[in-house]
């Protein structure tokens, strides 16, 4: 079957699975040889400068004045200075690859599950396991299980950003439509629960209520099965079955049941007919699905241009992948590994520094104001372009004006604490012997993904066809290898 569509890159940890209104063994001694000094030399006063590669919308215009204030603070607190280079999201993939492959000098770098394991395997990042005893603030803030989720062969190479580190998805409804056609939306938590509501909205408005792009409802499998860092090859382990079996997720009845519902919606015109070829799904509609927390509804509403209400879609889950959505690593070649780790400790424990990274320069990008007994951030502009979710914890950040209470603590932290943990959390598969098979299966999945996840194709026809192609390309070998490694890992726990 021809490859039908290109993969649409989604960039968020708090990523919407539907955009707007769519379903939005290694050791550090293996580090490559290097000629250049890994870190900036100490300043004239003996103050080391740590270079941190971040991601976002590019370098802010006021980075120099921001750095002057922040460096005075850091010098007093922990005796370091900081140099930030913010790379735009569109350039990050290539830039990260060059930095790592050429051993470009730096001290800290953003990473995530897409490249973390491979970069560790090539010796790019420092083993910080033994240094953790020097930064008790980090181990007090970040749950041990989340740190374990970032270990490779029992060694730690990254500090996760402790935030919405679990995954909770929500049905996001346009309030106007559910008020009129589906007032029982708040009790709807599964796809089967909302069919009648979608029909009522379609009948009342004449429009398809669910607007999808070609990624479709990708959380159908992600909410039920942990992909164990293998990516989109249709392999996973159930969060709830309790049998620790690695299975072909698209052949499981719970997944097939939902995909049949989705296909039925498509046939009824409840989904836009161009979903499988649509690059974006933004704008007005009745229903989207997004990952976040209840109070994120205000932002989702702004994106849609209408007031929205939400109901949680299925359970909250946590896995290596959800925790590894945002991490910071220290270069294996850095001359200031402990200093870099102490910087991360301060970021995760000091509100002034956390706010400066997240919101920018006080008096230029934001002001502090008091609102209902809370210190809030009043944003003066949108010129601060660093991606806040990549930097550190949410739980010591000031909230912006208009926020009610502290939704990071009252909602996000509660979701994390009540999440269903994958039985494979902490397990990292060595894919060395199955890398070619995985690459082949990923390519095959990309050919079928849009047909499956948008409801365009009949799952009872399309999935057997896809699985036959995958099995011809080594799917069963992958499954057997991952199961053997998982069984061995579980036996050691």
C-alpha positions as CSV (number, residue, x, y, z in Angstrom):
1,X,0.0,0.0,0.0
2,X,1.3,3.4,-0.8
3,X,2.5,5.7,1.9
4,X,-0.4,8.0,2.1
5,X,0.6,10.8,4.4
6,X,3.5,12.6,6.1
7,X,3.9,12.5,9.8
8,X,2.7,15.7,11.4
9,X,5.1,16.7,14.2
10,X,3.4,17.6,17.5
11,X,5.4,19.6,19.9
12,X,4.1,19.9,23.5
13,X,4.6,17.9,26.8
14,X,1.6,19.2,27.5
15,X,0.6,18.3,24.0
16,X,-2.8,18.5,22.7
17,X,-3.6,15.3,20.9
18,X,-5.9,17.2,18.7
19,X,-4.6,20.6,17.6
20,X,-7.1,23.3,18.7
21,X,-10.2,21.5,17.9
22,X,-8.7,18.2,16.6
23,X,-8.0,15.0,18.5
24,X,-4.7,16.8,19.1
25,X,24.3,-0.3,28.3
26,X,26.5,2.4,28.4
27,X,29.0,4.3,30.5
28,X,30.1,8.0,30.3
29,X,33.6,6.8,29.5
30,X,32.2,5.9,26.1
31,X,31.9,9.7,25.3
32,X,33.4,10.6,21.9
33,X,36.9,12.1,21.9
34,X,37.0,15.8,22.0
35,X,39.4,18.6,21.4
36,X,37.4,21.6,22.6
37,X,36.8,22.4,26.2
38,X,33.3,21.3,27.1
39,X,32.2,24.2,29.2
40,X,32.9,27.9,29.2
41,X,36.0,28.9,31.1
42,X,35.6,30.5,34.5
43,X,35.0,34.2,34.4
44,X,37.7,36.6,35.6
45,X,36.3,36.3,39.1
46,X,36.5,32.5,39.0
47,X,32.8,32.1,38.2
48,X,32.1,29.3,35.8
49,X,29.6,29.9,33.0
50,X,27.2,27.0,32.3
51,X,25.8,26.8,28.8
52,X,22.3,25.5,28.5
53,X,20.6,24.5,25.2
54,X,16.9,25.1,25.5
55,X,14.0,25.0,23.0
56,X,11.2,27.4,22.3
57,X,10.5,30.2,19.8
58,X,14.1,31.3,19.5
59,X,16.4,33.6,21.4
60,X,14.4,36.4,23.2
61,X,15.5,40.0,22.3
62,X,16.1,40.9,25.9
63,X,18.3,37.9,26.7
64,X,21.3,40.1,27.6
65,X,19.5,42.2,30.2
66,X,17.8,39.1,31.6
67,X,21.1,37.4,31.9
68,X,22.7,40.3,33.8
69,X,20.0,40.1,36.5
70,X,19.9,36.3,36.6
71,X,23.6,35.9,36.7
72,X,23.9,38.3,39.7
73,X,21.4,36.1,41.5
74,X,23.0,32.8,40.5
75,X,26.5,34.1,41.5
76,X,25.2,34.9,45.0
77,X,23.2,31.6,45.3
78,X,25.5,28.9,43.9
79,X,28.5,30.7,42.4
80,X,27.8,30.2,38.7
81,X,26.7,32.2,35.7
82,X,24.3,30.9,33.0
83,X,24.4,31.3,29.2
84,X,21.2,30.1,27.4
85,X,20.9,29.4,23.7
86,X,17.2,28.9,22.8
87,X,16.8,26.9,19.6
88,X,13.5,27.2,17.7
89,X,11.4,24.0,17.6
90,X,11.6,23.8,13.9
91,X,15.4,23.7,14.0
92,X,15.8,21.6,17.1
93,X,15.9,18.1,15.7
94,X,18.8,18.9,13.3
95,X,20.6,21.2,15.8
96,X,20.4,18.6,18.6
97,X,21.9,16.0,16.3
98,X,24.8,18.2,15.3
99,X,25.5,19.2,19.0
100,X,25.6,15.6,20.1
101,X,27.4,14.1,17.1
102,X,30.2,16.8,17.0
103,X,30.6,17.0,20.8
104,X,29.9,20.7,20.7
105,X,30.7,22.3,24.0
106,X,27.8,22.8,26.4
107,X,26.8,21.8,29.9
108,X,23.0,21.3,29.9
109,X,20.6,20.3,27.2
110,X,16.9,19.6,26.8
111,X,16.0,16.1,25.7
112,X,13.0,13.8,25.5
113,X,12.1,10.2,24.9
114,X,12.6,10.5,21.1
115,X,16.4,10.6,21.3
116,X,17.4,10.2,25.0
117,X,18.3,6.5,24.9
118,X,20.2,6.7,21.7
119,X,22.2,9.7,22.8
120,X,23.0,8.0,26.1
121,X,24.2,4.9,24.2
122,X,26.6,7.0,22.1
123,X,28.0,8.5,25.4
124,X,26.7,12.0,25.0
125,X,25.3,12.5,28.5
126,X,27.0,12.3,32.0
127,X,26.1,9.5,34.4
128,X,24.8,11.6,37.3
129,X,23.7,8.7,39.6
130,X,26.4,9.2,42.2
131,X,26.1,13.0,42.1
132,X,22.5,12.9,43.2
133,X,23.5,12.7,46.9
134,X,24.9,16.3,46.5
135,X,21.5,17.7,45.5
136,X,18.9,16.6,48.1
137,X,16.6,19.3,46.9
138,X,16.0,17.4,43.6
139,X,15.3,14.1,45.3
140,X,12.9,15.9,47.7
141,X,10.9,17.5,44.9
142,X,10.9,14.8,42.2
143,X,9.3,11.4,43.0
144,X,11.7,8.5,43.1
145,X,9.6,6.6,40.6
146,X,10.0,9.4,38.1
147,X,13.8,9.5,38.5
148,X,13.7,5.7,38.0
149,X,11.8,6.1,34.8
150,X,14.8,8.0,33.4
151,X,17.4,5.4,34.3
152,X,19.1,3.2,31.8
153,X,20.7,0.0,33.0
154,X,20.2,1.3,36.6
155,X,22.1,4.6,36.0
156,X,20.6,8.1,35.8
157,X,21.5,10.4,32.9
158,X,18.7,13.0,33.1
159,X,16.5,15.0,35.4
160,X,12.9,15.0,34.4
161,X,10.8,18.1,34.6
162,X,8.3,17.2,37.3
163,X,5.0,18.6,36.0
164,X,2.1,16.9,34.3
165,X,4.4,13.9,34.2
166,X,1.4,11.5,34.0
167,X,-1.0,11.7,31.0
168,X,-4.6,12.7,31.3
169,X,-6.8,13.3,28.3
170,X,-10.0,15.3,28.2
171,X,-13.0,15.6,25.9
172,X,-13.1,19.3,25.2
173,X,-16.6,20.5,24.3
174,X,-17.8,23.8,23.0
175,X,-20.1,24.9,25.7
176,X,-22.7,26.4,23.4
177,X,-23.3,23.0,21.7
178,X,-23.4,20.8,24.7
179,X,-25.7,23.2,26.6
180,X,-28.1,22.8,23.7
181,X,-27.6,19.3,22.5
182,X,-25.7,17.2,25.1
183,X,-26.2,18.4,28.6
184,X,-25.0,15.1,30.0
185,X,-21.5,15.6,28.7
186,X,-19.9,15.6,32.2
187,X,-20.7,12.0,32.7
188,X,-19.1,10.9,29.4
189,X,-15.7,9.4,29.8
190,X,-15.3,6.9,27.0
191,X,-15.9,7.0,23.2
192,X,-19.0,4.9,23.5
193,X,-20.5,7.4,25.9
194,X,-20.5,10.3,23.5
195,X,-22.0,8.8,20.3
196,X,-25.5,10.0,21.0
197,X,-24.2,13.5,21.9
198,X,-22.3,13.7,18.6
199,X,-25.4,12.6,16.7
200,X,-27.5,15.2,18.4
201,X,-25.0,18.0,17.6
202,X,-24.8,16.9,14.0
203,X,-28.5,16.8,13.6
204,X,-28.9,20.2,15.2
205,X,-26.1,22.0,13.4
206,X,-25.7,20.1,10.2
207,X,-21.9,20.1,10.7
208,X,-19.5,17.3,11.6
209,X,-18.9,17.9,15.4
210,X,-15.5,16.1,15.6
211,X,-12.8,17.9,13.6
212,X,-9.7,15.8,13.1
213,X,-6.4,16.1,11.4
214,X,-4.4,13.1,10.0
215,X,-3.1,12.1,13.4
216,X,-6.6,11.4,14.5
217,X,-7.5,10.0,17.9
218,X,-4.0,8.7,18.7
219,X,-4.8,8.3,22.4
220,X,-7.0,5.3,21.8
221,X,-4.0,3.0,22.2
222,X,-1.9,5.3,24.4
223,X,-4.5,5.5,27.2
224,X,-4.6,1.7,27.4
225,X,-1.2,0.4,26.4
226,X,2.4,1.6,27.3
227,X,4.5,1.6,24.1
228,X,7.6,1.2,26.3
229,X,9.6,3.7,24.4
230,X,9.4,1.7,21.1
231,X,7.4,4.4,19.3
232,X,4.5,3.8,16.9
233,X,4.8,0.1,16.0
234,X,1.6,-1.2,17.5
235,X,3.3,-3.0,20.4
236,X,2.7,-2.4,24.1
237,X,1.8,-3.7,27.5
238,X,-1.6,-3.1,29.2
239,X,-1.7,-0.7,32.1
240,X,-4.5,-2.7,33.8
241,X,-4.5,-6.3,32.6
242,X,-1.9,-7.5,35.2
243,X,-0.4,-10.2,33.0
244,X,2.7,-8.3,31.9
245,X,2.2,-9.5,28.3
246,X,3.7,-7.6,25.4
247,X,0.9,-7.6,22.8
248,X,0.0,-6.3,19.4
249,X,-2.2,-3.5,20.6
250,X,-4.2,-3.0,17.4
251,X,-5.4,-6.6,17.7
252,X,-6.7,-6.2,21.2
253,X,-10.5,-6.2,21.6
254,X,-10.6,-3.1,23.7
255,X,-8.7,-1.1,21.0
256,X,-10.7,-2.7,18.2
257,X,-14.0,-1.8,19.9
258,X,-13.0,1.9,20.0
259,X,-11.7,1.9,16.5
260,X,-15.0,0.4,15.3
261,X,-16.8,3.2,17.0
262,X,-14.6,5.8,15.4
263,X,-15.2,4.2,11.9
264,X,-18.9,4.3,12.6
265,X,-18.7,8.0,13.4
266,X,-16.8,8.6,10.1
267,X,-19.5,6.8,8.1
268,X,-22.2,8.8,9.8
269,X,-20.5,12.1,9.0
270,X,-19.7,12.9,12.6
271,X,-16.0,13.3,11.6
272,X,-14.8,15.6,8.8
273,X,-14.5,13.7,5.6
274,X,-10.9,15.0,4.9
275,X,-9.5,14.0,8.2
276,X,-7.0,11.5,6.8
277,X,-5.3,14.1,4.6
278,X,-5.8,17.2,6.8
279,X,-2.6,18.6,8.2
280,X,-4.2,20.8,10.8
281,X,-7.5,20.7,12.6
282,X,-7.9,24.2,14.2
283,X,-10.9,26.4,14.4
284,X,-14.5,26.0,15.5
285,X,-16.1,22.6,16.3
286,X,-18.0,20.9,19.0
287,X,-15.5,18.4,20.3
288,X,-11.7,18.0,20.6
289,X,-9.5,15.8,22.7
290,X,-6.5,17.3,24.6
291,X,-4.0,16.3,27.2
292,X,-3.7,18.4,30.3
293,X,-5.7,19.2,33.4
294,X,-9.2,20.7,33.9
295,X,-8.1,24.3,34.3
296,X,-6.3,24.1,30.9
297,X,-9.8,24.5,29.5
298,X,-9.4,28.3,29.4
299,X,-6.4,28.0,27.1
300,X,-8.1,25.4,24.9
301,X,-11.1,27.7,24.7
302,X,-8.9,30.6,23.5
303,X,-7.5,28.4,20.8
304,X,-11.0,27.5,19.6
305,X,-12.4,31.0,20.0
306,X,-15.2,29.9,22.3
307,X,-16.0,28.9,25.9
308,X,-15.3,25.2,26.4
309,X,-16.1,22.6,29.1
310,X,-14.3,19.3,29.7
311,X,-14.8,15.8,30.9
312,X,-12.0,13.4,31.5
313,X,-11.4,10.7,28.8
314,X,-10.6,7.4,30.4
315,X,-7.9,7.0,33.2
316,X,-4.8,8.9,34.0
317,X,-1.7,6.8,33.3
318,X,2.0,7.2,33.8
319,X,4.9,5.5,32.1
320,X,8.5,6.1,31.0
321,X,7.3,7.9,28.0
322,X,5.1,10.3,29.9
323,X,7.8,11.1,32.4
324,X,10.5,11.4,29.6
325,X,8.5,14.0,27.7
326,X,10.8,16.7,29.1
327,X,14.2,16.1,30.7
328,X,17.5,18.0,31.1
329,X,20.8,16.2,30.6
330,X,24.4,17.2,31.5
331,X,27.1,16.8,28.9
332,X,29.5,13.9,29.5
333,X,32.2,16.4,28.5
334,X,31.2,19.2,30.9
335,X,33.8,20.4,33.3
336,X,31.1,21.5,35.7
337,X,28.8,18.5,36.1
338,X,28.1,19.1,39.8
339,X,27.6,22.8,39.3
340,X,25.1,22.1,36.5
341,X,23.3,19.7,38.7
342,X,23.2,22.3,41.5
343,X,21.7,24.7,39.0
344,X,18.9,22.2,38.2
345,X,18.4,21.8,42.0
346,X,17.9,25.6,42.3
347,X,15.6,25.8,39.3
348,X,13.4,23.2,40.9
349,X,13.3,24.7,44.4
350,X,13.6,28.5,43.9
351,X,10.5,30.3,42.7
352,X,12.3,33.5,41.7
353,X,14.7,31.6,39.3
354,X,11.9,29.3,38.1
355,X,9.7,32.3,37.2
356,X,12.6,34.1,35.5
357,X,13.1,31.0,33.2
358,X,9.4,30.6,32.6
359,X,8.2,34.2,32.2
360,X,11.4,36.3,31.4
361,X,12.6,39.5,32.9
362,X,10.6,41.3,35.6
363,X,9.6,44.7,34.5
364,X,10.1,43.8,30.8
365,X,8.2,40.6,30.2
366,X,6.1,40.5,33.4
367,X,5.3,42.1,36.7
368,X,4.4,40.5,40.0
369,X,1.0,41.4,41.4
370,X,-1.1,40.3,44.3
371,X,-4.4,38.8,43.4
372,X,-6.8,37.2,45.9
373,X,-3.9,36.7,48.4
374,X,-1.6,35.0,45.8
375,X,1.5,36.3,44.1
376,X,0.6,36.2,40.4
377,X,2.5,36.9,37.2
378,X,1.0,39.7,35.0
379,X,2.4,39.1,31.5
380,X,3.3,42.4,29.8
381,X,3.9,40.8,26.4
382,X,4.5,37.5,24.7
383,X,8.2,38.2,23.8
384,X,9.7,35.6,26.2
385,X,10.0,32.6,24.0
386,X,11.6,29.9,26.1
387,X,9.4,26.8,26.5
388,X,8.6,26.7,30.2
389,X,7.6,23.1,30.4
390,X,11.1,22.0,29.4
391,X,13.0,23.7,32.2
392,X,11.9,22.2,35.5
393,X,9.0,21.5,37.9
394,X,5.6,23.3,37.6
395,X,5.1,23.2,41.4
396,X,7.2,26.1,42.4
397,X,6.1,28.5,39.6
398,X,3.9,31.5,40.2
399,X,0.7,31.3,38.2
400,X,-0.5,34.0,35.9
401,X,-3.2,36.5,36.7
402,X,-6.8,35.2,36.5
403,X,-5.8,31.8,37.8
404,X,-8.1,30.3,40.5
405,X,-6.2,28.8,43.4
406,X,-3.2,26.8,42.4
407,X,-4.2,24.3,39.7
408,X,-0.7,22.9,39.4
409,X,-1.0,21.6,43.0
410,X,-4.7,21.1,43.1
411,X,-5.1,19.4,39.7
412,X,-1.8,18.4,38.1
413,X,-0.2,17.0,41.2
414,X,-3.4,15.1,42.1
415,X,-3.5,13.6,38.6
416,X,0.2,12.5,39.0
417,X,-0.5,10.9,42.4
418,X,-3.5,9.0,41.2
419,X,-2.2,7.8,37.9
420,X,-2.2,4.2,36.9
421,X,1.5,3.2,36.6
422,X,2.6,1.0,33.7
423,X,4.0,-2.3,35.0
424,X,7.0,-1.6,32.7
425,X,7.7,1.8,34.3
426,X,11.5,1.9,34.8
427,X,12.1,-0.7,32.0
428,X,14.3,0.4,29.1
429,X,14.5,-2.0,26.2
430,X,17.8,-2.6,24.4
431,X,16.8,-2.4,20.8
432,X,20.2,-3.1,19.3
433,X,19.3,-6.5,17.9
434,X,15.9,-5.4,16.6
435,X,16.6,-1.9,15.4
436,X,16.1,-2.7,11.7
437,X,12.8,-4.5,12.4
438,X,11.5,-1.6,14.4
439,X,12.4,0.9,11.7
440,X,10.6,-1.2,9.1
441,X,7.5,-1.5,11.3
442,X,7.4,2.2,12.0
443,X,7.5,2.9,8.3
444,X,4.6,0.5,7.7
445,X,2.6,2.0,10.6
446,X,3.0,5.5,9.1
447,X,1.3,4.2,5.9
448,X,-1.8,3.1,7.8
449,X,-1.9,5.5,10.8
450,X,-4.3,8.1,9.3
451,X,-6.7,5.5,8.0
452,X,-6.9,3.9,11.5
453,X,-6.9,6.8,13.8
454,X,-9.3,9.0,11.9
455,X,-11.9,6.3,11.4
456,X,-11.5,6.6,7.6
457,X,-10.6,2.9,7.2
458,X,-12.5,-0.1,8.4
459,X,-10.3,-1.5,11.3
460,X,-11.5,-5.1,10.5
461,X,-10.0,-4.7,7.1
462,X,-7.1,-2.3,7.5
463,X,-5.5,-3.7,10.7
464,X,-5.1,-7.3,9.4
465,X,-3.5,-5.9,6.3
466,X,-1.1,-3.7,8.3
467,X,-0.2,-6.5,10.8
468,X,0.5,-8.9,7.9
469,X,2.9,-6.3,6.5
470,X,4.5,-5.8,9.9
471,X,4.9,-9.5,10.6
472,X,6.6,-9.9,7.2
473,X,9.0,-7.2,8.4
474,X,9.9,-8.8,11.8
475,X,7.1,-7.7,14.2
476,X,7.0,-11.1,15.9
477,X,10.8,-10.9,16.4
478,X,10.4,-7.5,18.1
479,X,7.6,-8.8,20.3
480,X,9.6,-11.9,21.4
481,X,12.7,-9.9,22.2
482,X,10.9,-7.2,24.2
483,X,9.0,-9.8,26.1
484,X,12.2,-11.7,27.0
485,X,13.9,-8.5,28.2
486,X,10.8,-7.4,30.2
487,X,10.5,-10.8,31.9
488,X,14.1,-10.7,32.9
489,X,13.7,-7.1,34.2
490,X,10.6,-8.0,36.2
491,X,12.3,-11.0,37.8
492,X,15.0,-8.6,39.2
493,X,12.5,-6.1,40.7
